[in-house]
Amino acid sequence: MTQQERSRKARAKWQRLVSEQRQSAQSVAAFCRERRLCVPHFYWWKKRLGESSGAKSDCASRFVEVKVATAAAEPSASGSAQIEIRLRNGRSLVVGREFDAEQVRVLVGVVEAA
């Protein structure tokens, strides 16, 4: 088997694994642990495959569906409303209306990776 064939097979394997993880409800750590994969290698391949797809990242992964529900809940005692963020892994985060978007982005990344 030539080096080019091995590279093609490895690329196909990791494309399949990255796709499976994305479709699963598992975090990267849990997915890799279950399949005995090295987490840093997984992230390396995920980044490499994302960059080689022609775009810097998949547009579908940049947007998430937002559902606005009217609720009869009253504002908290401090008078600030809260926003609940439901993650793909089933967990949810609640932040105040005056949240720092960058901090929430980092927090969501950490929680989903756990």
trRosetta pair geometry for C-beta under 8 A, 3 or more apart (Angstrom, degrees):
i j d omega theta_ij theta_ji phi_ij phi_ji
1 5 4.8 -118 -172 85 89 131
1 6 5.8 104 132 -55 117 88
2 5 4.8 99 56 5 77 100
2 6 7.1 -139 99 -3 43 86
3 6 5.6 -55 -149 38 34 112
3 7 6.3 37 152 -21 67 105
4 7 5.7 -52 -147 35 31 113
4 8 6.4 34 153 -21 63 105
5 8 5.6 -52 -148 35 32 113
5 9 6.4 32 153 -18 65 105
6 9 5.8 -56 -148 37 31 110
6 10 6.2 31 154 -19 66 107
7 10 5.7 -54 -145 37 30 110
7 11 6.2 32 156 -20 65 107
8 11 5.8 -54 -147 36 28 112
8 12 6.4 28 154 -18 63 107
9 12 5.8 -55 -147 37 31 110
9 13 6.3 34 153 -22 65 106
10 13 5.6 -53 -148 34 31 114
10 14 6.4 20 159 -10 66 108
11 14 6.2 -62 -146 42 27 102
11 15 6.2 32 155 -23 65 107
11 49 7.5 144 -157 -96 82 100
12 15 5.7 -51 -144 33 29 114
12 16 6.5 31 155 -19 62 105
13 16 5.9 -61 -159 35 28 111
13 17 6.4 22 151 -15 65 109
14 17 5.4 -51 -140 40 38 111
14 18 6.0 39 159 -20 69 104
14 45 4.0 -108 -170 -177 142 145
14 46 8.0 -130 170 -57 108 50
14 49 6.4 -162 118 -49 109 133
15 18 6.0 -54 -144 38 27 108
15 19 6.2 27 155 -18 61 111
15 49 5.8 162 -94 -134 75 144
16 19 5.8 -60 -149 39 27 111
16 20 6.2 29 154 -21 65 107
17 20 5.6 -52 -145 35 31 112
17 21 6.4 29 157 -18 65 104
17 35 7.4 -178 -137 117 114 167
17 37 7.1 131 -168 -95 146 160
17 42 7.2 -110 130 -127 126 94
17 45 7.5 39 72 102 119 146
18 21 5.9 -54 -149 36 30 109
18 22 6.3 32 153 -21 64 107
18 42 7.5 154 -87 -168 79 81
18 45 6.4 -144 -56 117 120 103
18 46 5.1 153 -121 -102 123 79
18 49 5.9 -166 18 56 166 154
19 22 5.7 -55 -147 35 31 112
19 23 6.4 19 158 -11 65 110
20 23 6.1 -65 -149 42 28 104
20 24 6.2 28 155 -25 66 110
20 31 7.5 151 110 -157 94 127
21 24 5.7 -56 -144 32 31 111
21 26 6.7 -85 -145 76 72 100
21 28 6.2 47 -176 -108 141 65
21 31 4.4 68 -117 -173 102 171
21 42 7.5 84 -39 -170 165 128
22 61 7.7 -74 -143 -93 127 117
24 31 6.1 137 68 -96 146 116
25 88 6.5 -158 -135 148 63 80
25 89 5.7 122 172 -125 76 50
25 90 6.3 43 -178 -27 125 103
26 30 4.4 -128 -167 88 105 115
26 31 4.4 135 108 -61 129 85
26 34 7.3 -62 -149 4 163 138
26 89 7.2 52 -139 -117 13 100
27 30 4.8 90 52 11 82 100
27 31 6.8 -146 89 -7 40 89
27 89 5.8 10 -58 -95 82 146
27 112 5.9 167 -117 164 92 48
27 113 5.6 102 -170 -173 113 17
27 114 5.6 -96 -132 76 169 33
28 31 5.7 -57 -144 39 29 113
28 32 6.1 25 160 -15 66 110
28 39 6.4 99 134 -142 104 93
28 42 6.0 164 -171 115 109 140
28 43 7.0 59 176 -68 155 87
28 113 5.5 -22 34 -138 108 71
29 32 6.1 -60 -146 40 25 106
29 33 6.1 26 156 -21 63 110
29 39 6.0 3 -105 -106 64 133
29 113 6.2 81 -20 164 104 65
29 114 6.4 -23 27 -157 140 22
30 33 5.6 -53 -142 36 30 113
30 34 6.3 31 158 -20 64 107
31 34 6.1 -60 -153 35 25 110
31 35 6.5 -6 160 8 62 114
31 37 7.5 -20 120 42 77 128
31 42 7.7 136 93 -146 110 159
32 35 6.2 -75 -144 53 29 93
32 36 7.7 -70 167 105 60 3
32 37 4.0 -101 -144 71 80 96
32 38 7.0 -79 -169 77 129 9
32 39 4.8 162 75 -81 170 70
32 42 5.3 -108 -86 -29 124 151
33 36 7.5 22 -172 -76 28 38
37 41 6.7 -124 173 73 88 112
37 42 5.5 80 135 -61 126 113
38 41 4.0 68 81 11 107 114
38 42 6.7 -176 89 -16 54 82
39 42 5.5 -51 -149 31 33 115
39 43 6.6 28 156 -14 66 103
40 43 5.8 -55 -148 39 35 108
40 44 6.2 39 152 -24 67 105
41 44 5.4 -53 -147 35 33 115
41 45 6.3 28 157 -14 67 105
42 45 6.1 -60 -151 40 27 105
42 46 6.1 30 152 -22 65 110
43 46 5.4 -52 -141 36 32 116
43 47 6.3 32 158 -17 65 104
44 47 6.0 -58 -153 37 27 107
44 48 6.2 24 152 -17 64 111
45 48 5.5 -55 -140 40 33 112
45 49 5.9 29 162 -16 69 108
46 49 6.2 -56 -142 39 24 106
46 50 6.3 25 156 -20 60 111
47 50 5.7 -59 -148 36 28 113
47 51 6.3 22 159 -15 65 109
48 51 6.1 -61 -149 38 27 106
48 52 6.3 14 158 -11 64 114
49 52 5.9 -62 -140 43 30 105
49 53 6.6 47 157 -44 63 99
50 53 6.1 -45 -156 6 30 117
50 56 7.3 20 145 160 97 41
50 57 5.4 2 -178 -110 119 64
50 58 6.8 -95 -134 -17 91 85
51 56 6.6 -3 -113 -138 65 50
53 58 6.8 -4 91 -70 163 81
55 58 7.0 119 78 -84 123 33
55 59 7.1 -24 129 -38 164 83
57 61 6.0 -98 162 69 106 117
57 62 6.2 114 105 -57 120 104
58 61 4.5 74 77 6 100 106
58 62 7.3 -171 95 -15 54 85
59 62 5.5 -56 -155 28 41 115
59 63 7.0 7 161 4 71 106
60 63 6.8 -76 -152 47 31 89
75 78 7.9 -104 151 71 101 55
75 79 5.4 37 131 -148 138 34
75 80 6.7 153 -168 64 112 17
75 81 5.4 -74 -113 -78 97 65
76 79 7.1 -75 75 -5 66 17
76 80 6.3 -19 49 59 108 66
76 81 7.8 161 7 -102 86 24
76 82 6.8 65 -24 -29 119 110
80 96 5.0 18 134 -158 134 109
80 97 5.4 -145 -175 25 93 103
80 98 6.5 -64 -146 0 138 103
81 96 7.7 123 84 -159 42 60
81 97 4.9 61 65 -48 83 123
82 94 5.2 17 169 -179 128 101
82 95 6.7 158 -159 82 79 30
82 96 5.7 -55 -106 -102 71 44
82 97 7.0 -109 -90 -37 25 72
83 94 7.1 161 80 -153 41 56
83 95 5.4 -21 61 64 92 82
83 96 7.6 48 16 143 83 7
83 97 6.5 110 -23 -90 102 55
83 99 7.2 -94 41 -1 120 134
84 92 5.5 7 -178 174 99 125
84 93 7.3 158 -157 82 52 42
84 94 5.1 -24 -100 -98 71 79
85 92 6.3 161 82 -160 48 70
85 93 4.5 -9 57 58 104 93
85 94 7.5 -173 17 -79 72 30
85 95 6.8 22 -9 4 113 106
85 104 7.2 134 -24 -174 161 120
85 108 6.8 -77 135 -93 146 117
86 90 7.9 -29 -173 -152 91 23
86 91 7.8 168 -154 95 53 38
86 92 4.6 -29 -101 -101 61 100
87 90 7.0 -29 79 40 82 23
87 91 4.8 1 44 66 122 81
87 92 6.5 -166 6 -87 79 39
87 93 7.1 64 -35 -8 107 94
87 108 6.6 175 -100 -150 113 89
87 111 6.3 -131 -70 111 166 120
87 112 5.7 -154 -168 -81 131 95
88 112 6.6 52 43 -129 99 118
89 111 7.6 -156 46 138 132 86
89 112 5.8 167 -9 -128 123 68
91 111 6.0 -128 91 165 148 123
93 104 7.4 158 115 -148 147 93
93 107 6.7 113 -127 126 160 124
93 108 6.9 -112 6 -86 149 79
93 111 6.9 -169 -58 -5 120 169
95 99 4.0 23 159 -77 128 145
95 104 5.8 -32 -67 -100 164 124
96 99 5.7 149 66 -55 65 82
99 103 7.1 -131 176 68 88 107
99 104 5.4 51 152 -47 132 127
100 103 4.1 59 85 13 109 113
100 104 6.7 168 84 -13 56 84
101 104 5.7 -58 -148 38 32 110
101 105 6.3 37 153 -24 66 104
102 105 5.6 -49 -148 32 33 115
102 106 6.5 31 154 -16 64 104
103 106 5.8 -54 -150 38 33 110
103 107 6.2 35 151 -20 66 109
104 107 5.4 -54 -144 39 33 115
104 108 6.2 36 156 -22 67 104
105 108 5.9 -52 -147 34 27 110
105 109 6.5 30 153 -19 61 106
106 109 5.7 -56 -153 35 32 114
106 110 6.5 29 153 -17 66 106
107 110 5.8 -57 -149 37 31 109
107 111 6.2 25 157 -15 67 108
108 111 5.9 -57 -143 40 30 108
108 112 6.1 22 161 -13 66 111
109 112 6.2 -61 -142 42 24 104
109 113 6.2 19 160 -16 62 114
110 113 5.9 -63 -146 39 26 108
110 114 6.6 34 155 -33 63 105
111 114 5.8 -51 -152 20 31 116
